Amino acid sequence: MNSLTSVVCDGPEVGYQFPPSYRFYSPAGGIEASGCFMAITTPAEASGPNLERDVLQAFAKAQAAGLAIWSMMGTVQVMSGEPCVRLAQTLEGYRHWVLDEQGAETEEGELCIEGRSLADGYWQRDDLTEQAFVSWQGRRLYRTGDRVRRVAEDAFQYLGRRDDQIKLRGFRIELGEIEAALRSIDGVQDAAVRLLGEGEEASLVGYVELREDGPGRMQIRRMLQRNLPHYMIPGRIVRLTTLPKTASGKIDRKRLPEPV
């Protein structure tokens, strides 16, 4: 990765695109922005530990340097006072829709893409093609699996993956929202949340990877209570030296230990 960074920064090109796992192989463990390049995440992979924080910092540096930032969906803007990156101004040839579970247009739901460049489907995977490519009001759409909120005309805020939404005692909960709240706590390096148990025994468990001066369990819970409703506060907080990772650097949720 040292050699890759050298090639990127020393070369004449002005833009590069990397998946989120790039940060795990970067010597500094983060994303860089300079006059020569900007490392941008792609929608094909979920974001990794503290990636949102790194991206916001990199975007701010790039904008200060007068660089334009784009995703495959549209221009990316860091909105003042918002803890998120807003996607807006859809690229020519694309259109985006937000649909609920019944397929009706809504303000908050699953992001679906319409465009001339949509693939015919997954290679030799009719089951996946049937799930992801749908016909809607005479249009052919691709279901991204991403949950978004429409915040303005042709502007969206990312909320998390559809697969990360669970239901606990009648409440719909985005696990990614709890994880983001945990990662925002000073001293928390990384975090994961899972639902354990069934029925009345079901409960949320939060796993945190702390820095040396990281907060204690009660302190973490108090900080979460400032920003989350009571039903989204994990019943247990498990502190780990490191969260288990896959070979690509993602959290390996199957290896998260049972709380003792």
N, C-alpha and C positions, 0 to 999 in steps of 0.2 A: 504493500500500500504506500510505502514511502516513495517508491519509484513512480507509482501512479500519480500521486500528488505532485511530484516534480514535473511529470509530463503535462499534467493539467495546467499548472501555474506557469510553466515556461513556454508552453505552446501558444500559437497565435489564435486558437479558437476562442470564442467568447461564451460558449454555453455547453454544459454537460448535464446529463440526466443519470441519476443513480437511484437504486432502491433504498428503502430505509435501512437495510442491513449494512449499508456502506459505513455507517457510523461505528459499527462494532469492529471494523477493520482499520479505521482511521487511527493514526498514532495518537491524536488528541482525543479520540473518542467522540468527535463532534462533527458538525457541518461547517464548512468554511465559505466565506464570501469575500471576493476581492475584485479588483478591476479586470481580472482575466476569466473568472468563472464563478458559477453558482451551482452548488449541488442541490438538486431538487428531488423530493421524494416522488414516487410514482404510485398510482392508484391500485397497482396490482399486488401490493403488499401492505399489511397493517403496520402502523408506526411502532417503533420500539421505545425503550426507556428514555423518558425525558425528551423525546424527539420534538414534541410540540414546542418546548422551551428553546431547543437549539434552532429550530426553524424560524421562530419569531426573532431571535437574536440575529440570525443570518440575514433574514429579510430586511431587518432594520438597517444593517450595515450596507446591504446592496442598494436599498433605496437612497441612503445617504450618499452613496457613490454615484447615484444617477442611473443605476441599472434597472432595466425592465425585467419583471419576473412573470413567468407564464407557467401554467400547468396545461395538461392536455385538454382541460375543460374550459379554461379561460384565464384571464389575468388574475393575479393573486394580489390582494391588498391586505395590509395589516391595519385594522381599524383601531383608532385611538380608544382606549378604555375597554376593548373587548379582548378576552382571553382566548382568542381564536383567530384563525386565518379565514377570511371570507373569500369565496370564489364568486366571480362575477364576469359579466361580458362574455358570454358563451362564444366560442370560436365559430367562424362561418362554416356552415354545413352541418352544424349540430343543433339539437334542441333538447332541453332537459325538462322532465316532468317529475312531480312528487306525488306518489300514489300511496293510498292506505292499503290495508290487508285485503279489502274487498275490491280493489282496483279503481277506487274513486279518487279523483284529484283532491289533494289536501294541502295544508300549509306545512305539516310535519309528517314525514313518512319515508318511504324508500325512494331513493333517487334512481330514475330510469332515463336511459339515453336513446335518443332518436337521431339517426344520421345515415348519410349515404354510404359511409365506410364501415357500417356494422358487418361483422362476419356472418357467414351463413349458419354458423354453429360450432360446436366443439367437435374436433376430429374423432370420428368413430365413437362418440359418446352421446347417443340420442337422448339418454336420460338427463344429462346435464343441459343439453340444448333445449329440451322441453321445459326445464325449470327456469332457465335464464333468459330465453328469448320468447317474448309473448306478443300476441296481437291485441292491440287496444285501440278501440274506436277507429279501425281502419289503418292504424299505424303499427309498425313493427318496432318494438322497444327491447332494449337490453336491461335487465334488472341487475343493478350493481351490487345489491346487498348492503349498500351504505344507507344509513339513516341520516336525513338532513332536515333542517328547518328553513323554509323560505323566509328570508329576512327583508327582501325587497324584490322588485321586478328583476328577474334574471340574476339573483344573488342568493347564495345558500350558505348556511353554517353547518359544518359536519358535526354529527352527534355521536356517531359510533357505528359499529357493524350490527346488522339485523340479527345475526346469530348470537350477539352478546346480550340480547334483551331477554330477561327472565321475568316470571311472575311470582310474587311472594305475598301471600295473604291478601290477594286481590289487587296488589299494586304492581304496575309494570315498571321494571327497573332496568336501566342501562348500566351494566357492569363497568363499561368503559368510563362512564361519568364518575363513578366512585373511584376508579383507579386514577383518573385525572386529578381528582380532589386530593387523593393521597400523595401523588407525585408533586403537587403544588406546595406541600408542607416542607418547610425548610428543614434539611437534614435527612429527608427521604430520597434515596437514590433511585429506587424503582419500586413498583407495586403491582400486585395482581389481586383480583377478587374472584371468588367462586362461591357457588351455592352448594351447600352440603345438606344431606338429609332429605326427607320427604314429608309432605303433609305438615302437621303441627310441629314436627321435629326439624323442619327445614330452617336453615339460618345462613346468613352471609358470613364468610370468613375472609378477612383481609390479610394479605401477606406483604410485608415490607422489607426492603433491603435498605439498611440505614448506613449513613456515614458514621464516623467515630463519635461525633457529637450529636447523634440523632436523638429525637425525642422518645419518651417512654410511651407505653400503651395508653395510659389514661390521658396523656397530653395529646396524643394523636386523635383520640376519640373526641376530646373537647374541641380541637381544631376542626374536625369534620362537622361537628354539630353547628358550627357557625355558618356553613354553606350548604348543608344537605338536610333534607327532611329526616325525621326519626327512622322511617322504615328503610332508609338507605344507609344507615350506620351499621357497619359489620358488628355482629355480636362478639366475635373474637378477632383479635389482632395477633398475628404470628410474626415474630421477628426472625429473619433469616440472614445469615452472613452473605449469601448470594442466592438469588432466585435461580431455579434450574432453567437452563437454556438448551435449545436445540442447536444443531450444528450451524444453522444459519443465523443464530443470535436471537431468535425469538424466545419468549417465555414458554417453557414446556409445562403446560398446565396439568398434564397427566402425572407429572412427577412432583407436583406440589404436595407436601406431606399433610396427613391428617393432623388436626390440632390435638395435642395431648391434654 
